[in-house]
Amino acid sequence: MHPQATAYISTDWENYAEFIEEETQKLQDKFSVANISNDGMPITRFQERALREGRKIYTYLLKALKE
């Protein structure tokens, strides 16, 4: 990724969210990571199904740090 580029990661599975948090902690020297709200973002059909089934949506914003 280019310096200060951004990427979003989103999941509706709690165990995958935990994995994302564990793995991104290992990359703190390359990325800043924030757990953000999904408010105002488009909802995919997969997320719609997850919400109907009562699962939470976990969304993370990764920003590449300057080198």
MODELLER restraints for C-alpha pairs under 7 A, 6 or more apart:
rsr = mdl.restraints
at = mdl.atoms
rsr.add(forms.Gaussian(group=physical.xy_distance, feature=features.Distance(at['CA:1:A'], at['CA:64:A']), mean=6.67, stdev=0.5))
rsr.add(forms.Gaussian(group=physical.xy_distance, feature=features.Distance(at['CA:2:A'], at['CA:64:A']), mean=6.92, stdev=0.5))
rsr.add(forms.Gaussian(group=physical.xy_distance, feature=features.Distance(at['CA:3:A'], at['CA:64:A']), mean=5.28, stdev=0.5))
rsr.add(forms.Gaussian(group=physical.xy_distance, feature=features.Distance(at['CA:3:A'], at['CA:65:A']), mean=5.59, stdev=0.5))
rsr.add(forms.Gaussian(group=physical.xy_distance, feature=features.Distance(at['CA:3:A'], at['CA:66:A']), mean=4.86, stdev=0.5))
rsr.add(forms.Gaussian(group=physical.xy_distance, feature=features.Distance(at['CA:3:A'], at['CA:67:A']), mean=6.77, stdev=0.5))
rsr.add(forms.Gaussian(group=physical.xy_distance, feature=features.Distance(at['CA:4:A'], at['CA:63:A']), mean=5.62, stdev=0.5))
rsr.add(forms.Gaussian(group=physical.xy_distance, feature=features.Distance(at['CA:4:A'], at['CA:64:A']), mean=4.58, stdev=0.5))
rsr.add(forms.Gaussian(group=physical.xy_distance, feature=features.Distance(at['CA:4:A'], at['CA:65:A']), mean=5.42, stdev=0.5))
rsr.add(forms.Gaussian(group=physical.xy_distance, feature=features.Distance(at['CA:4:A'], at['CA:66:A']), mean=6.22, stdev=0.5))
rsr.add(forms.Gaussian(group=physical.xy_distance, feature=features.Distance(at['CA:5:A'], at['CA:63:A']), mean=5.67, stdev=0.5))
rsr.add(forms.Gaussian(group=physical.xy_distance, feature=features.Distance(at['CA:5:A'], at['CA:64:A']), mean=5.33, stdev=0.5))
rsr.add(forms.Gaussian(group=physical.xy_distance, feature=features.Distance(at['CA:6:A'], at['CA:61:A']), mean=6.91, stdev=0.5))
rsr.add(forms.Gaussian(group=physical.xy_distance, feature=features.Distance(at['CA:6:A'], at['CA:62:A']), mean=5.52, stdev=0.5))
rsr.add(forms.Gaussian(group=physical.xy_distance, feature=features.Distance(at['CA:6:A'], at['CA:63:A']), mean=4.47, stdev=0.5))
rsr.add(forms.Gaussian(group=physical.xy_distance, feature=features.Distance(at['CA:6:A'], at['CA:64:A']), mean=6.39, stdev=0.5))
rsr.add(forms.Gaussian(group=physical.xy_distance, feature=features.Distance(at['CA:7:A'], at['CA:61:A']), mean=5.91, stdev=0.5))
rsr.add(forms.Gaussian(group=physical.xy_distance, feature=features.Distance(at['CA:7:A'], at['CA:62:A']), mean=5.15, stdev=0.5))
rsr.add(forms.Gaussian(group=physical.xy_distance, feature=features.Distance(at['CA:7:A'], at['CA:63:A']), mean=6.59, stdev=0.5))
rsr.add(forms.Gaussian(group=physical.xy_distance, feature=features.Distance(at['CA:8:A'], at['CA:59:A']), mean=6.89, stdev=0.5))
rsr.add(forms.Gaussian(group=physical.xy_distance, feature=features.Distance(at['CA:8:A'], at['CA:60:A']), mean=5.60, stdev=0.5))
rsr.add(forms.Gaussian(group=physical.xy_distance, feature=features.Distance(at['CA:8:A'], at['CA:61:A']), mean=4.73, stdev=0.5))
rsr.add(forms.Gaussian(group=physical.xy_distance, feature=features.Distance(at['CA:8:A'], at['CA:62:A']), mean=6.22, stdev=0.5))
rsr.add(forms.Gaussian(group=physical.xy_distance, feature=features.Distance(at['CA:9:A'], at['CA:59:A']), mean=5.65, stdev=0.5))
rsr.add(forms.Gaussian(group=physical.xy_distance, feature=features.Distance(at['CA:9:A'], at['CA:60:A']), mean=5.14, stdev=0.5))
rsr.add(forms.Gaussian(group=physical.xy_distance, feature=features.Distance(at['CA:9:A'], at['CA:61:A']), mean=6.63, stdev=0.5))
rsr.add(forms.Gaussian(group=physical.xy_distance, feature=features.Distance(at['CA:10:A'], at['CA:57:A']), mean=6.91, stdev=0.5))
rsr.add(forms.Gaussian(group=physical.xy_distance, feature=features.Distance(at['CA:10:A'], at['CA:58:A']), mean=5.51, stdev=0.5))
rsr.add(forms.Gaussian(group=physical.xy_distance, feature=features.Distance(at['CA:10:A'], at['CA:59:A']), mean=4.22, stdev=0.5))
rsr.add(forms.Gaussian(group=physical.xy_distance, feature=features.Distance(at['CA:10:A'], at['CA:60:A']), mean=6.27, stdev=0.5))
rsr.add(forms.Gaussian(group=physical.xy_distance, feature=features.Distance(at['CA:11:A'], at['CA:17:A']), mean=6.47, stdev=0.5))
rsr.add(forms.Gaussian(group=physical.xy_distance, feature=features.Distance(at['CA:11:A'], at['CA:57:A']), mean=5.80, stdev=0.5))
rsr.add(forms.Gaussian(group=physical.xy_distance, feature=features.Distance(at['CA:11:A'], at['CA:58:A']), mean=5.32, stdev=0.5))
rsr.add(forms.Gaussian(group=physical.xy_distance, feature=features.Distance(at['CA:11:A'], at['CA:59:A']), mean=6.58, stdev=0.5))
rsr.add(forms.Gaussian(group=physical.xy_distance, feature=features.Distance(at['CA:12:A'], at['CA:47:A']), mean=6.87, stdev=0.5))
rsr.add(forms.Gaussian(group=physical.xy_distance, feature=features.Distance(at['CA:12:A'], at['CA:50:A']), mean=6.28, stdev=0.5))
rsr.add(forms.Gaussian(group=physical.xy_distance, feature=features.Distance(at['CA:12:A'], at['CA:55:A']), mean=6.04, stdev=0.5))
rsr.add(forms.Gaussian(group=physical.xy_distance, feature=features.Distance(at['CA:12:A'], at['CA:56:A']), mean=5.65, stdev=0.5))
rsr.add(forms.Gaussian(group=physical.xy_distance, feature=features.Distance(at['CA:12:A'], at['CA:57:A']), mean=4.52, stdev=0.5))
rsr.add(forms.Gaussian(group=physical.xy_distance, feature=features.Distance(at['CA:12:A'], at['CA:58:A']), mean=5.99, stdev=0.5))
rsr.add(forms.Gaussian(group=physical.xy_distance, feature=features.Distance(at['CA:17:A'], at['CA:58:A']), mean=6.40, stdev=0.5))
rsr.add(forms.Gaussian(group=physical.xy_distance, feature=features.Distance(at['CA:30:A'], at['CA:64:A']), mean=5.92, stdev=0.5))
rsr.add(forms.Gaussian(group=physical.xy_distance, feature=features.Distance(at['CA:30:A'], at['CA:65:A']), mean=5.49, stdev=0.5))
rsr.add(forms.Gaussian(group=physical.xy_distance, feature=features.Distance(at['CA:31:A'], at['CA:62:A']), mean=6.05, stdev=0.5))
rsr.add(forms.Gaussian(group=physical.xy_distance, feature=features.Distance(at['CA:31:A'], at['CA:63:A']), mean=5.30, stdev=0.5))
rsr.add(forms.Gaussian(group=physical.xy_distance, feature=features.Distance(at['CA:31:A'], at['CA:64:A']), mean=4.53, stdev=0.5))
rsr.add(forms.Gaussian(group=physical.xy_distance, feature=features.Distance(at['CA:31:A'], at['CA:65:A']), mean=5.34, stdev=0.5))
rsr.add(forms.Gaussian(group=physical.xy_distance, feature=features.Distance(at['CA:32:A'], at['CA:62:A']), mean=5.67, stdev=0.5))
rsr.add(forms.Gaussian(group=physical.xy_distance, feature=features.Distance(at['CA:32:A'], at['CA:63:A']), mean=5.22, stdev=0.5))
rsr.add(forms.Gaussian(group=physical.xy_distance, feature=features.Distance(at['CA:32:A'], at['CA:64:A']), mean=6.62, stdev=0.5))
rsr.add(forms.Gaussian(group=physical.xy_distance, feature=features.Distance(at['CA:32:A'], at['CA:65:A']), mean=6.82, stdev=0.5))
rsr.add(forms.Gaussian(group=physical.xy_distance, feature=features.Distance(at['CA:33:A'], at['CA:60:A']), mean=6.69, stdev=0.5))
rsr.add(forms.Gaussian(group=physical.xy_distance, feature=features.Distance(at['CA:33:A'], at['CA:61:A']), mean=5.70, stdev=0.5))
rsr.add(forms.Gaussian(group=physical.xy_distance, feature=features.Distance(at['CA:33:A'], at['CA:62:A']), mean=4.67, stdev=0.5))
rsr.add(forms.Gaussian(group=physical.xy_distance, feature=features.Distance(at['CA:33:A'], at['CA:63:A']), mean=6.62, stdev=0.5))
rsr.add(forms.Gaussian(group=physical.xy_distance, feature=features.Distance(at['CA:34:A'], at['CA:60:A']), mean=5.52, stdev=0.5))
rsr.add(forms.Gaussian(group=physical.xy_distance, feature=features.Distance(at['CA:34:A'], at['CA:61:A']), mean=5.26, stdev=0.5))
rsr.add(forms.Gaussian(group=physical.xy_distance, feature=features.Distance(at['CA:34:A'], at['CA:62:A']), mean=6.70, stdev=0.5))
rsr.add(forms.Gaussian(group=physical.xy_distance, feature=features.Distance(at['CA:35:A'], at['CA:59:A']), mean=5.87, stdev=0.5))
rsr.add(forms.Gaussian(group=physical.xy_distance, feature=features.Distance(at['CA:35:A'], at['CA:60:A']), mean=4.50, stdev=0.5))
rsr.add(forms.Gaussian(group=physical.xy_distance, feature=features.Distance(at['CA:35:A'], at['CA:61:A']), mean=6.47, stdev=0.5))
rsr.add(forms.Gaussian(group=physical.xy_distance, feature=features.Distance(at['CA:36:A'], at['CA:59:A']), mean=5.61, stdev=0.5))
rsr.add(forms.Gaussian(group=physical.xy_distance, feature=features.Distance(at['CA:36:A'], at['CA:60:A']), mean=5.63, stdev=0.5))
rsr.add(forms.Gaussian(group=physical.xy_distance, feature=features.Distance(at['CA:36:A'], at['CA:61:A']), mean=6.63, stdev=0.5))
rsr.add(forms.Gaussian(group=physical.xy_distance, feature=features.Distance(at['CA:37:A'], at['CA:59:A']), mean=6.62, stdev=0.5))
rsr.add(forms.Gaussian(group=physical.xy_distance, feature=features.Distance(at['CA:38:A'], at['CA:59:A']), mean=6.46, stdev=0.5))
